[in-house]
Amino acid sequence: MNITIIKKTNCGKVSTPEKETLTYNVGHCDDEYYFRVTDNVGGGFFSDEWISLSDITECLPKDSNFNATVLTPLFKYKRLTTQYQLLLLYYS
């Protein structure tokens, strides 16, 4: 899969949204959009795996509250920090 990066930008963490400490990419391939975290200035572990928008959307419940653990099945390397970060990117 050859994902083309269409956006590189920064955002804050869930705990400090006003402080831009995460760098992430938005990519595109075969009519699908993808997201990945590429840097965490504040330290901590994260996964730089590309996750498709459609996979994220499929994991989110339609009519109830949820937390980042709903994204666990999407990651090969199960880092809860990245799941929270990806939710933040999704809602940005």
C-alpha positions as YAML, in Angstrom:
chain: A
units: angstrom
residues:
- id: 1
  name: MET
  ca: [0.00, 0.00, 0.00]
- id: 2
  name: ASN
  ca: [1.42, 3.35, -1.05]
- id: 3
  name: ILE
  ca: [-0.15, 6.09, 1.09]
- id: 4
  name: THR
  ca: [0.41, 9.67, -0.06]
- id: 5
  name: ILE
  ca: [0.75, 12.16, 2.79]
- id: 6
  name: ILE
  ca: [-1.61, 15.05, 2.12]
- id: 7
  name: LYS
  ca: [-1.26, 16.86, 5.46]
- id: 8
  name: LYS
  ca: [1.36, 17.11, 8.20]
- id: 9
  name: THR
  ca: [0.33, 19.07, 11.26]
- id: 10
  name: ASN
  ca: [0.34, 19.30, 15.06]
- id: 11
  name: CYS
  ca: [-2.26, 19.16, 17.79]
- id: 12
  name: GLY
  ca: [-2.49, 18.85, 21.55]
- id: 13
  name: LYS
  ca: [-3.03, 15.77, 23.66]
- id: 14
  name: VAL
  ca: [-6.31, 14.97, 25.36]
- id: 15
  name: SER
  ca: [-4.81, 16.10, 28.67]
- id: 16
  name: THR
  ca: [-3.36, 19.35, 27.22]
- id: 17
  name: PRO
  ca: [-5.24, 20.21, 24.01]
- id: 18
  name: GLU
  ca: [-4.00, 23.81, 24.00]
- id: 19
  name: LYS
  ca: [-0.35, 22.68, 23.84]
- id: 20
  name: GLU
  ca: [0.61, 21.27, 20.42]
- id: 21
  name: THR
  ca: [2.77, 18.27, 21.28]
- id: 22
  name: LEU
  ca: [1.63, 15.66, 18.75]
- id: 23
  name: THR
  ca: [2.60, 15.57, 15.11]
- id: 24
  name: TYR
  ca: [0.36, 13.60, 12.80]
- id: 25
  name: ASN
  ca: [-0.17, 12.85, 9.13]
- id: 26
  name: VAL
  ca: [-3.30, 12.51, 7.06]
- id: 27
  name: GLY
  ca: [-2.79, 10.28, 4.05]
- id: 28
  name: HIS
  ca: [-4.71, 9.11, 1.01]
- id: 29
  name: CYS
  ca: [-4.63, 5.88, -0.99]
- id: 30
  name: ASP
  ca: [-7.21, 4.16, -3.20]
- id: 31
  name: ASP
  ca: [-10.11, 6.48, -2.30]
- id: 32
  name: GLU
  ca: [-9.47, 6.06, 1.44]
- id: 33
  name: TYR
  ca: [-8.10, 8.46, 4.05]
- id: 34
  name: TYR
  ca: [-5.61, 7.37, 6.72]
- id: 35
  name: PHE
  ca: [-4.23, 8.86, 9.95]
- id: 36
  name: ARG
  ca: [-1.08, 8.25, 11.97]
- id: 37
  name: VAL
  ca: [0.79, 9.90, 14.83]
- id: 38
  name: THR
  ca: [4.43, 10.53, 13.92]
- id: 39
  name: ASP
  ca: [5.87, 12.35, 16.94]
- id: 40
  name: ASN
  ca: [5.08, 13.04, 20.58]
- id: 41
  name: VAL
  ca: [7.16, 15.96, 21.86]
- id: 42
  name: GLY
  ca: [5.91, 15.42, 25.40]
- id: 43
  name: GLY
  ca: [7.29, 11.89, 25.52]
- id: 44
  name: GLY
  ca: [5.35, 8.70, 25.93]
- id: 45
  name: PHE
  ca: [4.80, 5.76, 23.65]
- id: 46
  name: PHE
  ca: [2.77, 5.81, 20.47]
- id: 47
  name: SER
  ca: [2.28, 3.71, 17.38]
- id: 48
  name: ASP
  ca: [2.96, 5.23, 13.96]
- id: 49
  name: GLU
  ca: [0.69, 2.76, 12.16]
- id: 50
  name: TRP
  ca: [-1.59, 4.11, 9.43]
- id: 51
  name: ILE
  ca: [-5.26, 3.62, 10.40]
- id: 52
  name: SER
  ca: [-8.02, 4.17, 7.85]
- id: 53
  name: LEU
  ca: [-10.88, 6.56, 8.45]
- id: 54
  name: SER
  ca: [-13.39, 3.86, 7.55]
- id: 55
  name: ASP
  ca: [-11.90, 1.50, 10.16]
- id: 56
  name: ILE
  ca: [-12.07, 4.24, 12.80]
- id: 57
  name: THR
  ca: [-15.68, 5.00, 11.91]
- id: 58
  name: GLU
  ca: [-16.64, 1.31, 12.07]
- id: 59
  name: CYS
  ca: [-15.26, 1.03, 15.63]
- id: 60
  name: LEU
  ca: [-17.15, 4.02, 17.00]
- id: 61
  name: PRO
  ca: [-20.56, 3.29, 18.53]
- id: 62
  name: LYS
  ca: [-23.37, 5.14, 16.80]
- id: 63
  name: ASP
  ca: [-25.58, 5.97, 19.77]
- id: 64
  name: SER
  ca: [-23.60, 5.79, 22.99]
- id: 65
  name: ASN
  ca: [-20.63, 7.28, 24.78]
- id: 66
  name: PHE
  ca: [-17.28, 5.56, 24.40]
- id: 67
  name: ASN
  ca: [-13.60, 5.85, 25.23]
- id: 68
  name: ALA
  ca: [-10.43, 5.21, 23.25]
- id: 69
  name: THR
  ca: [-10.37, 1.49, 24.02]
- id: 70
  name: VAL
  ca: [-12.92, 0.99, 21.22]
- id: 71
  name: LEU
  ca: [-9.98, 1.52, 18.81]
- id: 72
  name: THR
  ca: [-7.84, -1.26, 20.32]
- id: 73
  name: PRO
  ca: [-8.63, -3.79, 17.56]
- id: 74
  name: LEU
  ca: [-7.19, -1.44, 14.92]
- id: 75
  name: PHE
  ca: [-3.62, -1.48, 16.22]
- id: 76
  name: LYS
  ca: [-1.03, -4.17, 15.76]
- id: 77
  name: TYR
  ca: [0.90, -2.68, 18.68]
- id: 78
  name: LYS
  ca: [-1.71, -1.99, 21.33]
- id: 79
  name: ARG
  ca: [-0.68, 1.39, 22.73]
- id: 80
  name: LEU
  ca: [-3.57, 3.05, 24.57]
- id: 81
  name: THR
  ca: [-1.85, 6.43, 24.27]
- id: 82
  name: THR
  ca: [-2.10, 6.25, 20.48]
- id: 83
  name: GLN
  ca: [-5.77, 5.31, 20.62]
- id: 84
  name: TYR
  ca: [-6.52, 8.47, 22.60]
- id: 85
  name: GLN
  ca: [-4.37, 10.49, 20.23]
- id: 86
  name: LEU
  ca: [-6.16, 9.09, 17.20]
- id: 87
  name: LEU
  ca: [-9.56, 9.99, 18.67]
- id: 88
  name: LEU
  ca: [-8.29, 13.52, 19.19]
- id: 89
  name: LEU
  ca: [-7.20, 13.70, 15.53]
- id: 90
  name: TYR
  ca: [-10.52, 12.26, 14.37]
- id: 91
  name: TYR
  ca: [-12.45, 14.99, 16.16]
- id: 92
  name: SER
  ca: [-10.05, 17.80, 15.15]
...
